[in-house]
Amino acid sequence: MLFHDCFVEGCDASVMIEGSGTERTDPANLSLGGFNVIDAAKRLLEVVCPATVSCSDILVLAARDAVTLVSIMYTNSCQYARNSFKP
């Protein structure tokens, strides 16, 4: 989602905007998912710190965390695979 947001006209969370003629309804973005996750995070953050964290911030941090999580999972699975071949 971050790539699709940043690719067009900058990282401004414009891909989150609903309605006809928006980036969200562009054919290239119709397969995107996860809008509900970003919306839920925004709702929770508005309760804790209103008008402080933007949807753009959430998109960037969610992408960073997803890459980190996948990297950790990949590293751990490779470690287990190496250990399973030891005599």
DSSP file (Angstrom, degrees, kcal/mol; ACC not computed):
  #  RESIDUE AA STRUCTURE BP1 BP2  ACC     N-H-->O    O-->H-N    N-H-->O    O-->H-N    TCO  KAPPA ALPHA  PHI   PSI    X-CA   Y-CA   Z-CA
    1    1 A M     >        0   0    0      0, 0.0     4,-2.1     0, 0.0     5,-0.2   0.000 360.0 360.0 360.0 -38.9    0.0    0.0    0.0
    2    2 A L  H  >  +     0   0    0      1,-0.2     4,-2.9     2,-0.2     5,-0.3   0.921 360.0  51.1 -62.0 -43.5    2.9    2.4    0.8
    3    3 A F  H  > S+     0   0    0      1,-0.2     4,-2.4     2,-0.2    -1,-0.2   0.940 110.6  48.4 -58.2 -47.3    4.4    1.8   -2.7
    4    4 A H  H  > S+     0   0    0      1,-0.2     4,-0.7     2,-0.2    -1,-0.2   0.849 114.0  47.6 -63.9 -33.9    1.0    2.6   -4.3
    5    5 A D  H  X S+     0   0    0     -4,-2.1     4,-0.7     1,-0.2     3,-0.3   0.938 117.8  39.3 -70.8 -47.2    0.6    5.7   -2.2
    6    6 A C  H  X S+     0   0    0     -4,-2.9     4,-1.2     1,-0.2    -2,-0.2   0.765 104.3  68.6 -76.9 -25.9    4.1    7.1   -2.8
    7    7 A F  H  < S+     0   0    0     -4,-2.4    -1,-0.2    -5,-0.3    -2,-0.1   0.847 101.1  43.9 -65.3 -36.3    4.4    6.1   -6.5
    8    8 A V  H  < S-     0   0    0     -4,-0.7    -2,-0.1    -3,-0.3    -1,-0.1   0.995 136.5 -21.9 -79.4 -66.7    1.9    8.6   -7.8
    9    9 A E  H  < S-     0   0    0     -4,-0.7    -2,-0.1     1,-0.5    -3,-0.1  -0.057 108.2 -62.8-141.6  37.1    2.3   12.0   -6.2
   10   10 A G     <  -     0   0    0     -4,-1.2     2,-1.6    -5,-0.1    -1,-0.5  -0.184  67.5 -60.9 104.0 163.4    4.2   11.5   -2.9
   11   11 A C  S    S+     0   0    0      1,-0.2    -5,-0.1    -5,-0.1    -1,-0.1  -0.617  79.8 126.4 -86.1  82.3    3.6    9.8    0.4
   12   12 A D  S    S-     0   0    0     -2,-1.6    44,-0.2    -7,-0.3    -1,-0.2   0.255  77.4-112.4-124.8  10.5    0.5   11.6    1.5
   13   13 A A  S >  S+     0   0    0     -3,-0.2     3,-1.8    42,-0.1     4,-0.3   0.688  70.9 140.1  63.4  20.5   -1.9    8.7    2.2
   14   14 A S  G >   +     0   0    0     -4,-0.3     3,-1.0     1,-0.3    10,-0.4   0.724  60.5  70.4 -66.1 -19.3   -4.0    9.9   -0.7
   15   15 A V  G 3  S+     0   0    0      1,-0.2    -1,-0.3     8,-0.2    -2,-0.0   0.670  91.1  61.8 -68.8 -15.4   -4.6    6.2   -1.5
   16   16 A M  G <  S+     0   0    0     -3,-1.8     2,-0.3     2,-0.1    -1,-0.2   0.660  78.7 105.0 -82.3 -17.8   -6.7    6.0    1.6
   17   17 A I    <   -     0   0    0     -3,-1.0     7,-0.6    -4,-0.3     2,-0.2  -0.486  62.4-146.6 -73.2 127.9   -9.3    8.6    0.3
   18   18 A E        +     0   0    0     -2,-0.3     2,-0.2     6,-0.1     5,-0.1  -0.575  47.3  74.8 -91.6 156.0  -12.5    7.0   -0.8
   19   19 A G  S >  S-     0   0    0     -2,-0.2     3,-1.2     3,-0.1     6,-0.3  -0.492  82.3 -53.1 128.0 164.7  -14.7    8.1   -3.6
   20   20 A S  T 3  S+     0   0    0      1,-0.2     3,-0.1    -2,-0.2     6,-0.0  -0.449 118.8  22.9 -73.4 144.4  -14.9    8.2   -7.4
   21   21 A G  T 3  S+     0   0    0      1,-0.3    -1,-0.2    -2,-0.1     2,-0.2   0.609  96.1 123.2  78.7  12.1  -11.9    9.6   -9.2
   22   22 A T  S X  S-     0   0    0     -3,-1.2     3,-0.7     1,-0.1     4,-0.4  -0.547  78.3-106.5 -99.8 168.9   -9.5    8.9   -6.3
   23   23 A E  G >  S+     0   0    0     -9,-0.4     3,-1.1     1,-0.2     6,-0.2   0.843 117.9  62.9 -59.8 -33.2   -6.3    6.9   -6.2
   24   24 A R  G 3  S+     0   0    0     -7,-0.6    -1,-0.2   -10,-0.4     8,-0.1   0.834 104.9  44.9 -63.8 -32.7   -8.2    4.2   -4.3
   25   25 A T  G <  S+     0   0    0     -3,-0.7    -1,-0.3    -6,-0.3    -2,-0.2   0.433  84.8 117.6 -93.0   0.7  -10.5    3.6   -7.2
   26   26 A D  S X> S-     0   0    0     -3,-1.1     3,-2.2    -4,-0.4     4,-0.6  -0.453  76.2-121.1 -64.8 138.6   -7.8    3.6   -9.8
   27   27 A P  G >4 S+     0   0    0      0, 0.0     3,-0.8     0, 0.0     4,-0.3   0.815 111.9  59.8 -53.0 -32.8   -7.6    0.1  -11.5
   28   28 A A  G 34 S+     0   0    0      1,-0.2     3,-0.2     2,-0.1    -4,-0.1   0.727 110.2  42.3 -68.2 -20.2   -4.0   -0.3  -10.4
   29   29 A N  G X4 S+     0   0    0     -3,-2.2     3,-1.6    -6,-0.2    -1,-0.2   0.403  82.7  97.4-107.4   1.1   -5.0    0.0   -6.7
   30   30 A L  T << S+     0   0    0     -3,-0.8    -1,-0.1    -4,-0.6    -2,-0.1   0.757  82.0  55.5 -65.1 -23.6   -8.2   -2.2   -6.7
   31   31 A S  T 3  S+     0   0    0     -4,-0.3    -1,-0.3    -3,-0.2    -2,-0.1   0.502  82.3 116.2 -86.8  -3.0   -6.3   -5.2   -5.4
   32   32 A L    <   -     0   0    0     -3,-1.6     2,-0.3    -8,-0.1     3,-0.1  -0.367  41.4-179.9 -67.9 144.0   -5.0   -3.3   -2.4
   33   33 A G        +     0   0    0      1,-0.1    -2,-0.0    -2,-0.1    -1,-0.0  -0.763  46.6  70.9-129.5 178.8   -6.1   -4.5    1.0
   34   34 A G     >  +     0   0    0     -2,-0.3     4,-1.8     3,-0.0     3,-0.4   0.502  52.4 126.9  91.8   4.7   -5.4   -3.5    4.6
   35   35 A F  H  > S+     0   0    0      1,-0.2     4,-2.7     2,-0.2     5,-0.2   0.892  74.0  55.9 -60.8 -37.4   -7.4   -0.3    4.6
   36   36 A N  H  > S+     0   0    0      1,-0.2     4,-2.3     2,-0.2    -1,-0.2   0.842 104.5  53.4 -64.1 -32.6   -9.3   -1.5    7.6
   37   37 A V  H  > S+     0   0    0     -3,-0.4     4,-2.3     2,-0.2    -1,-0.2   0.930 111.4  44.3 -67.9 -45.1   -6.1   -2.0    9.5
   38   38 A I  H  X S+     0   0    0     -4,-1.8     4,-2.4     2,-0.2    -2,-0.2   0.912 114.0  50.6 -65.7 -42.5   -4.9    1.6    8.8
   39   39 A D  H  X S+     0   0    0     -4,-2.7     4,-2.3     2,-0.2    -2,-0.2   0.903 110.6  49.1 -61.8 -41.6   -8.3    3.0    9.7
   40   40 A A  H  X S+     0   0    0     -4,-2.3     4,-2.3     2,-0.2    -2,-0.2   0.911 111.1  49.4 -65.3 -42.3   -8.4    1.0   13.0
   41   41 A A  H  X S+     0   0    0     -4,-2.3     4,-2.5     1,-0.2    -2,-0.2   0.911 110.7  50.8 -62.4 -41.7   -4.9    2.3   13.9
   42   42 A K  H  X S+     0   0    0     -4,-2.4     4,-2.1     2,-0.2    -2,-0.2   0.916 109.2  50.6 -62.5 -43.9   -6.0    5.8   13.1
   43   43 A R  H  X S+     0   0    0     -4,-2.3     4,-1.1     1,-0.2    -1,-0.2   0.926 112.9  46.1 -60.5 -44.8   -9.1    5.6   15.3
   44   44 A L  H  X S+     0   0    0     -4,-2.3     4,-1.7     1,-0.2     3,-0.4   0.908 112.7  49.5 -65.3 -42.1   -7.1    4.2   18.3
   45   45 A L  H  X S+     0   0    0     -4,-2.5     4,-3.3     1,-0.2    -1,-0.2   0.838 104.6  58.8 -67.6 -32.1   -4.4    6.9   17.9
   46   46 A E  H  < S+     0   0    0     -4,-2.1    -1,-0.2     1,-0.2    -2,-0.2   0.824 106.2  49.5 -65.7 -29.9   -7.0    9.6   17.7
   47   47 A V  H  < S+     0   0    0     -4,-1.1    -2,-0.2    -3,-0.4    -1,-0.2   0.921 118.8  37.1 -71.5 -44.3   -8.2    8.5   21.2
   48   48 A V  H  < S+     0   0    0     -4,-1.7    -2,-0.2     1,-0.2    -3,-0.2   0.921 139.7   7.2 -76.6 -46.7   -4.7    8.5   22.7
   49   49 A C  S >X S-     0   0    0     -4,-3.3     3,-1.1    -5,-0.2     4,-0.6  -0.695  82.2-149.7-141.1  84.5   -3.2   11.5   20.9
   50   50 A P  T 34 S+     0   0    0      0, 0.0    -4,-0.1     0, 0.0    -3,-0.1  -0.204  74.9   1.2 -61.1 141.9   -5.8   13.4   18.9
   51   51 A A  T 34 S+     0   0    0      2,-0.2     3,-0.1     1,-0.1    -5,-0.1   0.795 108.4  96.7  54.8  35.5   -4.7   15.3   15.8
   52   52 A T  T <4 S+     0   0    0     -3,-1.1     2,-0.5     1,-0.3    -1,-0.1   0.740  70.5  50.4-117.4 -46.2   -1.0   14.2   16.1
   53   53 A V  S  < S-     0   0    0     -4,-0.6    -1,-0.3   -11,-0.1    -2,-0.2  -0.868  71.9-149.9-106.1 126.1   -0.4   11.1   14.0
   54   54 A S     >  -     0   0    0     -2,-0.5     4,-2.0    -3,-0.1     5,-0.1  -0.452  27.1-113.8 -89.4 163.8   -1.4   11.2   10.3
   55   55 A C  H  > S+     0   0    0      1,-0.2     4,-2.5     2,-0.2     5,-0.2   0.841 119.4  58.8 -62.3 -32.5   -2.6    8.3    8.1
   56   56 A S  H  > S+     0   0    0    -44,-0.2     4,-2.1     2,-0.2    -1,-0.2   0.915 104.7  48.9 -62.8 -43.1    0.6    8.9    6.1
   57   57 A D  H  > S+     0   0    0      1,-0.2     4,-2.6     2,-0.2     5,-0.2   0.916 111.1  50.5 -60.3 -43.5    2.7    8.3    9.3
   58   58 A I  H  X S+     0   0    0     -4,-2.0     4,-2.7     1,-0.2     5,-0.2   0.904 108.6  51.8 -63.9 -42.2    0.7    5.1   10.0
   59   59 A L  H  X S+     0   0    0     -4,-2.5     4,-2.1     2,-0.2    -1,-0.2   0.927 112.4  45.6 -59.5 -45.9    1.3    3.8    6.5
   60   60 A V  H  X S+     0   0    0     -4,-2.1     4,-2.3     2,-0.2    -2,-0.2   0.931 115.7  45.2 -65.4 -46.1    5.1    4.3    6.7
   61   61 A L  H  X S+     0   0    0     -4,-2.6     4,-2.6     1,-0.2    -1,-0.2   0.877 112.2  51.8 -67.8 -37.0    5.4    2.8   10.2
   62   62 A A  H  X S+     0   0    0     -4,-2.7     4,-2.3    -5,-0.2    -1,-0.2   0.905 110.8  48.3 -65.4 -40.4    3.1   -0.2    9.2
   63   63 A A  H  X S+     0   0    0     -4,-2.1     4,-2.3    -5,-0.2    -2,-0.2   0.922 112.3  49.3 -64.5 -43.4    5.3   -0.9    6.2
   64   64 A R  H  X S+     0   0    0     -4,-2.3     4,-2.3     1,-0.2    -2,-0.2   0.934 112.9  46.7 -60.4 -46.5    8.5   -0.6    8.3
   65   65 A D  H  X S+     0   0    0     -4,-2.6     4,-2.6     1,-0.2    -1,-0.2   0.871 110.5  52.7 -66.1 -37.0    7.1   -3.0   10.9
   66   66 A A  H  X S+     0   0    0     -4,-2.3     4,-2.4     2,-0.2    -1,-0.2   0.915 110.3  47.5 -64.9 -42.7    5.9   -5.5    8.3
   67   67 A V  H  X S+     0   0    0     -4,-2.3     4,-2.3     2,-0.2    -2,-0.2   0.914 113.1  49.1 -64.2 -42.1    9.3   -5.6    6.6
   68   68 A T  H  X S+     0   0    0     -4,-2.3     4,-2.3    -5,-0.2    -2,-0.2   0.926 111.6  48.9 -62.5 -45.4   10.9   -6.1   10.0
   69   69 A L  H  X S+     0   0    0     -4,-2.6     4,-2.5     1,-0.2    -2,-0.2   0.919 112.2  47.3 -62.5 -45.1    8.5   -8.8   11.0
   70   70 A V  H  X S+     0   0    0     -4,-2.4     4,-2.6     1,-0.2    -1,-0.2   0.898 111.3  52.3 -64.2 -39.4    9.0  -10.7    7.8
   71   71 A S  H  X S+     0   0    0     -4,-2.3     4,-2.6     2,-0.2    -2,-0.2   0.911 110.7  47.2 -62.5 -42.7   12.8  -10.4    8.1
   72   72 A I  H  X S+     0   0    0     -4,-2.3     4,-2.6     2,-0.2    -2,-0.2   0.923 113.0  48.6 -64.9 -44.5   12.8  -11.8   11.6
   73   73 A M  H  X S+     0   0    0     -4,-2.5     4,-2.3     2,-0.2    -2,-0.2   0.906 113.1  47.6 -63.3 -41.2   10.5  -14.7   10.5
   74   74 A Y  H  X S+     0   0    0     -4,-2.6     4,-2.2     2,-0.2    -2,-0.2   0.927 112.5  48.8 -65.6 -45.1   12.8  -15.4    7.5
   75   75 A T  H  X S+     0   0    0     -4,-2.6     4,-2.0     1,-0.2    -2,-0.2   0.920 113.1  47.4 -61.4 -44.6   15.9  -15.3    9.6
   76   76 A N  H  X S+     0   0    0     -4,-2.6     4,-2.3     1,-0.2    -1,-0.2   0.894 111.0  50.6 -65.4 -40.1   14.5  -17.6   12.3
   77   77 A S  H  X S+     0   0    0     -4,-2.3     4,-2.0     1,-0.2    -1,-0.2   0.881 110.7  49.6 -67.7 -36.0   13.2  -20.1    9.7
   78   78 A C  H  X S+     0   0    0     -4,-2.2     4,-2.3     2,-0.2    -1,-0.2   0.885 109.7  52.1 -67.0 -37.8   16.6  -20.3    8.1
   79   79 A Q  H  X S+     0   0    0     -4,-2.0     4,-2.2     1,-0.2    -2,-0.2   0.922 110.5  47.1 -64.3 -43.8   18.3  -20.8   11.5
   80   80 A Y  H  X S+     0   0    0     -4,-2.3     4,-1.6     1,-0.2    -1,-0.2   0.884 110.7  52.8 -65.7 -37.8   15.9  -23.7   12.3
   81   81 A A  H  X S+     0   0    0     -4,-2.0     4,-0.7     2,-0.2    -2,-0.2   0.913 110.1  47.7 -64.5 -42.3   16.5  -25.2    8.8
   82   82 A R  H >< S+     0   0    0     -4,-2.3     3,-0.9     1,-0.2     4,-0.3   0.914 111.7  50.5 -64.1 -42.2   20.3  -25.1    9.3
   83   83 A N  H >< S+     0   0    0     -4,-2.2     3,-0.9     1,-0.2    -1,-0.2   0.794 102.1  61.5 -67.8 -27.6   20.0  -26.6   12.8
   84   84 A S  H 3< S+     0   0    0     -4,-1.6    -1,-0.2     1,-0.2    -2,-0.2   0.710 100.9  53.8 -74.1 -18.0   17.9  -29.5   11.6
   85   85 A F  T << S+     0   0    0     -3,-0.9    -1,-0.2    -4,-0.7    -2,-0.2   0.473  82.4 107.9 -93.9  -2.2   20.6  -30.7    9.2
   86   86 A K    <         0   0    0     -3,-0.9    -3,-0.0    -4,-0.3    -4,-0.0  -0.549 360.0 360.0 -76.1 139.8   23.3  -31.0   11.9
   87   87 A P              0   0    0      0, 0.0    -1,-0.1     0, 0.0    -3,-0.0   0.495 360.0 360.0 -71.2 360.0   24.2  -34.6   13.0
